[in-house]
């Protein structure tokens, strides 16, 4: 069985060069796009008062 400290040193050296990885990058991009989509969905009908359903806001 290899020495644990050697494995940890090798893992630390490899991760230093690779960056956060494609999984973290994908999670960040999907999270940001999801937040933008959620904001768009919530704000597109903000301020509309369409209780009677005819679409005419004049009274």
N, CA, C and O atoms as CSV, one atom per row, in Angstrom:
chain,resi,resn,atom,element,x,y,z
A,1,UNK,N,N,0.854,-1.179,0.000
A,1,UNK,CA,C,0.000,0.000,0.000
A,1,UNK,C,C,0.895,1.236,0.000
A,1,UNK,O,O,1.829,1.330,0.796
A,2,UNK,N,N,0.606,2.194,-0.903
A,2,UNK,CA,C,1.439,3.398,-0.990
A,2,UNK,C,C,1.275,4.280,0.244
A,2,UNK,O,O,0.266,4.232,0.947
A,3,UNK,N,N,2.279,5.064,0.469
A,3,UNK,CA,C,2.272,5.975,1.604
A,3,UNK,C,C,1.217,7.072,1.381
A,3,UNK,O,O,1.133,7.638,0.291
A,4,UNK,N,N,0.424,7.365,2.404
A,4,UNK,CA,C,-0.668,8.331,2.289
A,4,UNK,C,C,-0.156,9.738,2.024
A,4,UNK,O,O,-0.762,10.484,1.255
A,5,UNK,N,N,0.941,10.102,2.647
A,5,UNK,CA,C,1.463,11.458,2.452
A,5,UNK,C,C,1.940,11.663,1.017
A,5,UNK,O,O,1.833,12.766,0.482
A,6,UNK,N,N,2.461,10.617,0.395
A,6,UNK,CA,C,2.885,10.724,-1.003
A,6,UNK,C,C,1.664,10.907,-1.901
A,6,UNK,O,O,1.697,11.706,-2.836
A,7,UNK,N,N,0.596,10.175,-1.624
A,7,UNK,CA,C,-0.629,10.319,-2.411
A,7,UNK,C,C,-1.247,11.703,-2.245
A,7,UNK,O,O,-1.704,12.303,-3.217
A,8,UNK,N,N,-1.261,12.208,-1.017
A,8,UNK,CA,C,-1.805,13.552,-0.778
A,8,UNK,C,C,-0.972,14.622,-1.469
A,8,UNK,O,O,-1.517,15.579,-2.018
A,9,UNK,N,N,0.339,14.463,-1.441
A,9,UNK,CA,C,1.213,15.425,-2.113
A,9,UNK,C,C,0.997,15.390,-3.619
A,9,UNK,O,O,0.983,16.435,-4.269
A,10,UNK,N,N,0.829,14.198,-4.177
A,10,UNK,CA,C,0.581,14.079,-5.613
A,10,UNK,C,C,-0.770,14.677,-5.985
A,10,UNK,O,O,-0.890,15.342,-7.014
A,11,UNK,N,N,-1.789,14.448,-5.157
A,11,UNK,CA,C,-3.115,15.007,-5.429
A,11,UNK,C,C,-3.099,16.526,-5.329
A,11,UNK,O,O,-3.742,17.208,-6.127
A,12,UNK,N,N,-2.375,17.055,-4.360
A,12,UNK,CA,C,-2.289,18.512,-4.208
A,12,UNK,C,C,-1.563,19.143,-5.388
A,12,UNK,O,O,-1.942,20.222,-5.844
A,13,UNK,N,N,-0.541,18.490,-5.876
A,13,UNK,CA,C,0.212,19.028,-7.013
A,13,UNK,C,C,-0.630,19.009,-8.286
A,13,UNK,O,O,-0.577,19.948,-9.081
A,14,UNK,N,N,-1.395,17.958,-8.477
A,14,UNK,CA,C,-2.220,17.881,-9.688
A,14,UNK,C,C,-3.379,18.860,-9.635
A,14,UNK,O,O,-3.697,19.491,-10.643
A,15,UNK,N,N,-4.014,18.998,-8.488
A,15,UNK,CA,C,-5.161,19.903,-8.406
A,15,UNK,C,C,-4.738,21.361,-8.487
A,15,UNK,O,O,-5.542,22.218,-8.852
A,16,UNK,N,N,-3.496,21.650,-8.154
A,16,UNK,CA,C,-3.012,23.024,-8.239
A,16,UNK,C,C,-2.971,23.481,-9.695
A,16,UNK,O,O,-3.202,24.656,-9.981
A,17,UNK,N,N,-2.686,22.579,-10.601
A,17,UNK,CA,C,-2.564,22.933,-12.013
A,17,UNK,C,C,-3.896,22.892,-12.754
A,17,UNK,O,O,-4.067,23.605,-13.742
A,18,UNK,N,N,-4.836,22.078,-12.299
A,18,UNK,CA,C,-6.074,21.872,-13.036
A,18,UNK,C,C,-7.153,22.904,-12.736
A,18,UNK,O,O,-8.067,23.070,-13.544
A,19,UNK,N,N,-7.086,23.582,-11.637
A,19,UNK,CA,C,-8.136,24.520,-11.281
A,19,UNK,C,C,-9.300,23.805,-10.626
A,19,UNK,O,O,-9.152,22.670,-10.174
A,20,UNK,N,N,-10.456,24.452,-10.565
A,20,UNK,CA,C,-11.581,23.884,-9.825
A,20,UNK,C,C,-12.228,22.681,-10.508
A,20,UNK,O,O,-12.938,21.919,-9.852
A,21,UNK,N,N,-12.007,22.498,-11.772
A,21,UNK,CA,C,-12.578,21.343,-12.453
A,21,UNK,C,C,-13.852,21.682,-13.191
A,21,UNK,O,O,-14.481,22.716,-12.964
A,22,UNK,N,N,-14.211,20.777,-14.081
A,22,UNK,CA,C,-15.371,21.036,-14.932
A,22,UNK,C,C,-16.683,20.885,-14.180
A,22,UNK,O,O,-17.683,21.489,-14.567
A,23,UNK,N,N,-16.703,20.094,-13.116
A,23,UNK,CA,C,-17.950,19.915,-12.366
A,23,UNK,C,C,-18.331,21.211,-11.657
A,23,UNK,O,O,-19.477,21.651,-11.736
A,24,UNK,N,N,-17.378,21.816,-10.971
A,24,UNK,CA,C,-17.653,23.075,-10.279
A,24,UNK,C,C,-18.007,24.174,-11.270
A,24,UNK,O,O,-18.903,24.977,-11.011
A,25,UNK,N,N,-17.322,24.215,-12.387
A,25,UNK,CA,C,-17.607,25.213,-13.415
A,25,UNK,C,C,-19.028,25.028,-13.945
A,25,UNK,O,O,-19.751,26.005,-14.140
A,26,UNK,N,N,-19.424,23.788,-14.177
A,26,UNK,CA,C,-20.772,23.505,-14.666
A,26,UNK,C,C,-21.826,23.882,-13.636
A,26,UNK,O,O,-22.858,24.458,-13.983
A,27,UNK,N,N,-21.574,23.562,-12.378
A,27,UNK,CA,C,-22.522,23.900,-11.313
A,27,UNK,C,C,-22.680,25.409,-11.199
A,27,UNK,O,O,-23.795,25.899,-11.024
A,28,UNK,N,N,-21.593,26.147,-11.295
A,28,UNK,CA,C,-21.675,27.609,-11.220
A,28,UNK,C,C,-22.454,28.191,-12.393
A,28,UNK,O,O,-23.293,29.072,-12.203
A,29,UNK,N,N,-22.185,27.712,-13.596
A,29,UNK,CA,C,-22.879,28.239,-14.774
A,29,UNK,C,C,-24.371,27.925,-14.711
A,29,UNK,O,O,-25.199,28.793,-14.987
A,30,UNK,N,N,-24.717,26.697,-14.350
A,30,UNK,CA,C,-26.130,26.318,-14.250
A,30,UNK,C,C,-26.822,27.109,-13.142
A,30,UNK,O,O,-27.975,27.510,-13.297
A,31,UNK,N,N,-26.130,27.334,-12.030
A,31,UNK,CA,C,-26.711,28.114,-10.939
A,31,UNK,C,C,-26.973,29.554,-11.330
A,31,UNK,O,O,-28.020,30.112,-11.000
A,32,UNK,N,N,-26.026,30.155,-12.029
A,32,UNK,CA,C,-26.196,31.547,-12.461
A,32,UNK,C,C,-27.319,31.655,-13.487
A,32,UNK,O,O,-28.156,32.554,-13.404
A,33,UNK,N,N,-27.340,30.742,-14.452
A,33,UNK,CA,C,-28.416,30.769,-15.446
A,33,UNK,C,C,-29.775,30.504,-14.807
A,33,UNK,O,O,-30.778,31.089,-15.217
A,34,UNK,N,N,-29.814,29.634,-13.814
A,34,UNK,CA,C,-31.059,29.372,-13.105
A,34,UNK,C,C,-31.549,30.589,-12.342
A,34,UNK,O,O,-32.749,30.863,-12.308
A,35,UNK,N,N,-30.626,31.321,-11.730
A,35,UNK,CA,C,-31.008,32.532,-11.000
A,35,UNK,C,C,-31.539,33.601,-11.953
A,35,UNK,O,O,-32.509,34.290,-11.636
A,36,UNK,N,N,-30.911,33.738,-13.110
A,36,UNK,CA,C,-31.381,34.713,-14.103
A,36,UNK,C,C,-32.768,34.324,-14.614
A,36,UNK,O,O,-33.642,35.180,-14.750
A,37,UNK,N,N,-32.969,33.048,-14.895
A,37,UNK,CA,C,-34.277,32.587,-15.363
A,37,UNK,C,C,-35.350,32.780,-14.299
A,37,UNK,O,O,-36.465,33.198,-14.613
A,38,UNK,N,N,-35.026,32.483,-13.052
A,38,UNK,CA,C,-35.981,32.667,-11.961
A,38,UNK,C,C,-36.341,34.139,-11.798
A,38,UNK,O,O,-37.510,34.471,-11.601
A,39,UNK,N,N,-35.350,35.024,-11.878
A,39,UNK,CA,C,-35.623,36.460,-11.781
A,39,UNK,C,C,-36.519,36.915,-12.926
A,39,UNK,O,O,-37.429,37.719,-12.723
A,40,UNK,N,N,-36.264,36.406,-14.127
A,40,UNK,CA,C,-37.085,36.776,-15.269
A,40,UNK,C,C,-38.527,36.313,-15.075
A,40,UNK,O,O,-39.462,37.068,-15.343
A,41,UNK,N,N,-38.709,35.085,-14.615
A,41,UNK,CA,C,-40.057,34.551,-14.410
A,41,UNK,C,C,-40.792,35.343,-13.338
A,41,UNK,O,O,-41.975,35.646,-13.492
A,42,UNK,N,N,-40.104,35.680,-12.259
A,42,UNK,CA,C,-40.763,36.398,-11.171
A,42,UNK,C,C,-41.052,37.850,-11.522
A,42,UNK,O,O,-42.066,38.399,-11.089
A,43,UNK,N,N,-40.183,38.476,-12.294
A,43,UNK,CA,C,-40.335,39.900,-12.567
A,43,UNK,C,C,-41.150,40.217,-13.816
A,43,UNK,O,O,-41.543,41.369,-14.000
A,44,UNK,N,N,-41.415,39.251,-14.670
A,44,UNK,CA,C,-42.122,39.578,-15.914
A,44,UNK,C,C,-43.573,39.955,-15.671
A,44,UNK,O,O,-44.149,40.704,-16.461
A,45,UNK,N,N,-44.180,39.459,-14.601
A,45,UNK,CA,C,-45.561,39.812,-14.285
A,45,UNK,C,C,-45.655,40.732,-13.081
A,45,UNK,O,O,-46.743,40.924,-12.538
A,46,UNK,N,N,-44.551,41.298,-12.658
A,46,UNK,CA,C,-44.555,42.172,-11.490
A,46,UNK,C,C,-45.341,43.441,-11.803
A,46,UNK,O,O,-45.071,44.120,-12.794
A,47,UNK,N,N,-46.291,43.747,-10.973
A,47,UNK,CA,C,-47.061,44.972,-11.140
A,47,UNK,C,C,-48.302,44.815,-11.993
A,47,UNK,O,O,-49.087,45.757,-12.098
A,48,UNK,N,N,-48.507,43.678,-12.597
A,48,UNK,CA,C,-49.715,43.482,-13.393
A,48,UNK,C,C,-50.870,43.135,-12.469
A,48,UNK,O,O,-50.727,42.336,-11.543
A,49,UNK,N,N,-52.009,43.744,-12.732
A,49,UNK,CA,C,-53.206,43.467,-11.940
A,49,UNK,C,C,-54.285,43.005,-12.914
A,49,UNK,O,O,-55.045,43.820,-13.438
A,50,UNK,N,N,-54.350,41.727,-13.149
A,50,UNK,CA,C,-55.263,41.172,-14.142
A,50,UNK,C,C,-56.214,40.202,-13.450
A,50,UNK,O,O,-56.184,38.998,-13.705
A,51,UNK,N,N,-57.054,40.739,-12.573
A,51,UNK,CA,C,-57.964,39.875,-11.818
A,51,UNK,C,C,-59.163,39.442,-12.646
A,51,UNK,O,O,-59.680,38.339,-12.466
A,52,UNK,N,N,-59.612,40.319,-13.565
A,52,UNK,CA,C,-60.810,39.969,-14.312
A,52,UNK,C,C,-60.489,39.125,-15.546
A,52,UNK,O,O,-61.403,38.539,-16.125
A,53,UNK,N,N,-59.260,39.044,-15.957
A,53,UNK,CA,C,-58.864,38.137,-17.012
A,53,UNK,C,C,-59.012,38.656,-18.423
A,53,UNK,O,O,-58.715,37.926,-19.369
A,54,UNK,N,N,-59.467,39.911,-18.608
A,54,UNK,CA,C,-59.625,40.396,-19.973
A,54,UNK,C,C,-58.363,41.063,-20.513
A,54,UNK,O,O,-58.297,41.383,-21.700
A,55,UNK,N,N,-57.373,41.274,-19.669
A,55,UNK,CA,C,-56.115,41.849,-20.119
A,55,UNK,C,C,-56.125,43.352,-20.244
A,55,UNK,O,O,-55.115,43.937,-20.633
A,56,UNK,N,N,-57.240,44.004,-19.926
A,56,UNK,CA,C,-57.337,45.456,-20.035
A,56,UNK,C,C,-57.183,46.053,-18.645
A,56,UNK,O,O,-58.030,45.844,-17.777
A,57,UNK,N,N,-56.090,46.804,-18.431
A,57,UNK,CA,C,-55.821,47.369,-17.110
A,57,UNK,C,C,-56.495,48.726,-16.903
A,57,UNK,O,O,-56.444,49.275,-15.803
A,58,UNK,N,N,-57.131,49.278,-17.955
A,58,UNK,CA,C,-57.810,50.566,-17.794
A,58,UNK,C,C,-59.099,50.387,-17.016
A,58,UNK,O,O,-59.773,49.364,-17.134
A,59,UNK,N,N,-59.439,51.406,-16.210
A,59,UNK,CA,C,-60.671,51.304,-15.413
A,59,UNK,C,C,-61.561,52.479,-15.654
A,59,UNK,O,O,-62.641,52.566,-15.071
